[in-house]
Amino acid sequence: EVQLVQSGGGWVQAGGSLKLACAASGFRFERYGIAWFRLAHGKERQGVACMEDTGRSTYYADSVKGRFTISIDDAKNTVYLQMNNLKPDDTAVYYCAADNFWRIDFGAWAAGTDFRSWGQGAQVTVSS
């Protein structure tokens, strides 16, 4: 069974940092495209960061460039989202997602429609 289990998240003051983790079971990330999305109250789902399998190219939403970093620990089969200099606008539930890399149009990854496996979500709250 393909499963993504998230950990991390919580509350932090503006300017602080948090790290989210997404552990996979039932498959290996090496052949998958991986992404992080967020859903804020009253807003549409937003693609935050994405990592291709091939070459491990990464993509970021403009709003998080320079502050967020997606990374992978192959030995732990876990993907991370390091979030620095957090802002109140970053408050949301964050989800990791993955699917076979050949199924993903990386030019349109942020739509999220190419990803079939999703984590359970983690709340991130940033206070001003």
Contacts in CASP RR format, 6 or more apart in sequence:
PFRMAT RR
TARGET T0000
AUTHOR 0000-0000-0000
METHOD contacts of the structure
MODEL  1
EVQLVQSGGGWVQAGGSLKLACAASGFRFERYGIAWFRLAHGKERQGVAC
MEDTGRSTYYADSVKGRFTISIDDAKNTVYLQMNNLKPDDTAVYYCAADN
FWRIDFGAWAAGTDFRSWGQGAQVTVSS
1 25 0 8 1.000
1 26 0 8 1.000
2 24 0 8 1.000
2 25 0 8 1.000
2 26 0 8 1.000
2 27 0 8 1.000
2 117 0 8 1.000
3 24 0 8 1.000
3 25 0 8 1.000
3 26 0 8 1.000
3 117 0 8 1.000
4 22 0 8 1.000
4 23 0 8 1.000
4 24 0 8 1.000
4 96 0 8 1.000
4 97 0 8 1.000
4 98 0 8 1.000
4 117 0 8 1.000
4 118 0 8 1.000
4 119 0 8 1.000
4 120 0 8 1.000
5 22 0 8 1.000
5 23 0 8 1.000
5 25 0 8 1.000
5 119 0 8 1.000
5 120 0 8 1.000
6 20 0 8 1.000
6 21 0 8 1.000
6 22 0 8 1.000
6 23 0 8 1.000
6 94 0 8 1.000
6 95 0 8 1.000
6 96 0 8 1.000
6 119 0 8 1.000
6 120 0 8 1.000
6 121 0 8 1.000
6 122 0 8 1.000
7 20 0 8 1.000
7 21 0 8 1.000
7 23 0 8 1.000
7 122 0 8 1.000
8 18 0 8 1.000
8 19 0 8 1.000
8 20 0 8 1.000
8 21 0 8 1.000
8 122 0 8 1.000
9 18 0 8 1.000
9 19 0 8 1.000
9 20 0 8 1.000
9 94 0 8 1.000
9 122 0 8 1.000
9 123 0 8 1.000
9 124 0 8 1.000
10 18 0 8 1.000
10 122 0 8 1.000
10 123 0 8 1.000
10 124 0 8 1.000
10 125 0 8 1.000
11 125 0 8 1.000
11 126 0 8 1.000
11 127 0 8 1.000
12 18 0 8 1.000
12 86 0 8 1.000
12 124 0 8 1.000
12 125 0 8 1.000
12 126 0 8 1.000
12 127 0 8 1.000
13 126 0 8 1.000
13 127 0 8 1.000
13 128 0 8 1.000
14 86 0 8 1.000
14 87 0 8 1.000
14 88 0 8 1.000
14 126 0 8 1.000
14 127 0 8 1.000
14 128 0 8 1.000
15 84 0 8 1.000
15 85 0 8 1.000
15 86 0 8 1.000
15 87 0 8 1.000
15 126 0 8 1.000
16 84 0 8 1.000
16 85 0 8 1.000
16 86 0 8 1.000
16 126 0 8 1.000
17 82 0 8 1.000
17 83 0 8 1.000
17 84 0 8 1.000
17 85 0 8 1.000
17 86 0 8 1.000
18 83 0 8 1.000
18 86 0 8 1.000
18 124 0 8 1.000
19 80 0 8 1.000
19 81 0 8 1.000
19 82 0 8 1.000
19 83 0 8 1.000
20 36 0 8 1.000
20 80 0 8 1.000
20 81 0 8 1.000
20 83 0 8 1.000
20 94 0 8 1.000
20 96 0 8 1.000
20 122 0 8 1.000
20 124 0 8 1.000
21 78 0 8 1.000
21 79 0 8 1.000
21 80 0 8 1.000
22 34 0 8 1.000
22 36 0 8 1.000
22 78 0 8 1.000
22 79 0 8 1.000
22 80 0 8 1.000
22 81 0 8 1.000
22 96 0 8 1.000
22 98 0 8 1.000
22 119 0 8 1.000
23 76 0 8 1.000
23 77 0 8 1.000
23 78 0 8 1.000
24 32 0 8 1.000
24 77 0 8 1.000
24 78 0 8 1.000
24 79 0 8 1.000
24 98 0 8 1.000
25 77 0 8 1.000
27 98 0 8 1.000
28 77 0 8 1.000
29 53 0 8 1.000
29 72 0 8 1.000
29 74 0 8 1.000
29 77 0 8 1.000
29 79 0 8 1.000
29 98 0 8 1.000
30 53 0 8 1.000
30 74 0 8 1.000
31 53 0 8 1.000
31 100 0 8 1.000
31 101 0 8 1.000
32 53 0 8 1.000
32 98 0 8 1.000
32 99 0 8 1.000
32 100 0 8 1.000
32 101 0 8 1.000
33 50 0 8 1.000
33 51 0 8 1.000
33 52 0 8 1.000
33 53 0 8 1.000
33 98 0 8 1.000
33 99 0 8 1.000
33 100 0 8 1.000
33 101 0 8 1.000
33 104 0 8 1.000
34 50 0 8 1.000
34 51 0 8 1.000
34 70 0 8 1.000
34 72 0 8 1.000
34 79 0 8 1.000
34 96 0 8 1.000
34 97 0 8 1.000
34 98 0 8 1.000
35 47 0 8 1.000
35 48 0 8 1.000
35 49 0 8 1.000
35 50 0 8 1.000
35 51 0 8 1.000
35 70 0 8 1.000
35 96 0 8 1.000
35 97 0 8 1.000
35 98 0 8 1.000
35 109 0 8 1.000
35 110 0 8 1.000
35 112 0 8 1.000
35 115 0 8 1.000
36 47 0 8 1.000
36 48 0 8 1.000
36 49 0 8 1.000
36 50 0 8 1.000
36 68 0 8 1.000
36 70 0 8 1.000
36 81 0 8 1.000
36 94 0 8 1.000
36 95 0 8 1.000
36 96 0 8 1.000
36 97 0 8 1.000
37 45 0 8 1.000
37 46 0 8 1.000
37 47 0 8 1.000
37 48 0 8 1.000
37 94 0 8 1.000
37 95 0 8 1.000
37 96 0 8 1.000
37 97 0 8 1.000
37 112 0 8 1.000
38 45 0 8 1.000
38 46 0 8 1.000
38 47 0 8 1.000
38 48 0 8 1.000
38 90 0 8 1.000
38 92 0 8 1.000
38 93 0 8 1.000
38 94 0 8 1.000
38 95 0 8 1.000
38 124 0 8 1.000
39 45 0 8 1.000
39 46 0 8 1.000
39 92 0 8 1.000
39 93 0 8 1.000
39 95 0 8 1.000
40 46 0 8 1.000
40 89 0 8 1.000
40 91 0 8 1.000
40 92 0 8 1.000
40 93 0 8 1.000
41 92 0 8 1.000
43 92 0 8 1.000
45 112 0 8 1.000
46 61 0 8 1.000
46 63 0 8 1.000
46 92 0 8 1.000
46 110 0 8 1.000
47 61 0 8 1.000
47 109 0 8 1.000
47 110 0 8 1.000
47 112 0 8 1.000
48 60 0 8 1.000
48 61 0 8 1.000
48 64 0 8 1.000
48 68 0 8 1.000
48 81 0 8 1.000
48 94 0 8 1.000
49 58 0 8 1.000
49 59 0 8 1.000
49 60 0 8 1.000
49 61 0 8 1.000
49 64 0 8 1.000
49 68 0 8 1.000
49 69 0 8 1.000
49 70 0 8 1.000
49 81 0 8 1.000
50 58 0 8 1.000
50 59 0 8 1.000
50 60 0 8 1.000
50 70 0 8 1.000
50 106 0 8 1.000
50 109 0 8 1.000
50 110 0 8 1.000
51 57 0 8 1.000
51 58 0 8 1.000
51 59 0 8 1.000
51 70 0 8 1.000
51 71 0 8 1.000
51 72 0 8 1.000
51 79 0 8 1.000
52 58 0 8 1.000
52 101 0 8 1.000
52 104 0 8 1.000
52 106 0 8 1.000
53 101 0 8 1.000
54 101 0 8 1.000
56 72 0 8 1.000
57 106 0 8 1.000
58 70 0 8 1.000
59 106 0 8 1.000
59 107 0 8 1.000
59 109 0 8 1.000
59 110 0 8 1.000
60 66 0 8 1.000
60 68 0 8 1.000
60 70 0 8 1.000
61 110 0 8 1.000
63 89 0 8 1.000
64 83 0 8 1.000
64 90 0 8 1.000
67 83 0 8 1.000
67 84 0 8 1.000
67 85 0 8 1.000
67 86 0 8 1.000
68 81 0 8 1.000
68 82 0 8 1.000
68 83 0 8 1.000
68 84 0 8 1.000
69 80 0 8 1.000
69 81 0 8 1.000
69 82 0 8 1.000
69 84 0 8 1.000
70 79 0 8 1.000
70 80 0 8 1.000
70 81 0 8 1.000
71 79 0 8 1.000
71 80 0 8 1.000
71 82 0 8 1.000
72 78 0 8 1.000
72 79 0 8 1.000
72 80 0 8 1.000
73 79 0 8 1.000
73 80 0 8 1.000
79 96 0 8 1.000
79 98 0 8 1.000
81 94 0 8 1.000
81 96 0 8 1.000
83 90 0 8 1.000
83 124 0 8 1.000
86 124 0 8 1.000
86 126 0 8 1.000
87 126 0 8 1.000
88 126 0 8 1.000
88 127 0 8 1.000
88 128 0 8 1.000
89 126 0 8 1.000
90 124 0 8 1.000
90 126 0 8 1.000
91 124 0 8 1.000
91 125 0 8 1.000
91 126 0 8 1.000
92 123 0 8 1.000
92 124 0 8 1.000
93 121 0 8 1.000
93 122 0 8 1.000
93 123 0 8 1.000
93 124 0 8 1.000
94 121 0 8 1.000
94 122 0 8 1.000
94 123 0 8 1.000
94 124 0 8 1.000
95 118 0 8 1.000
95 119 0 8 1.000
95 120 0 8 1.000
95 121 0 8 1.000
95 122 0 8 1.000
96 118 0 8 1.000
96 119 0 8 1.000
96 121 0 8 1.000
97 112 0 8 1.000
97 115 0 8 1.000
97 117 0 8 1.000
97 118 0 8 1.000
97 119 0 8 1.000
98 115 0 8 1.000
98 117 0 8 1.000
99 114 0 8 1.000
99 115 0 8 1.000
99 116 0 8 1.000
99 117 0 8 1.000
103 114 0 8 1.000
103 116 0 8 1.000
104 114 0 8 1.000
104 115 0 8 1.000
105 114 0 8 1.000
108 114 0 8 1.000
END
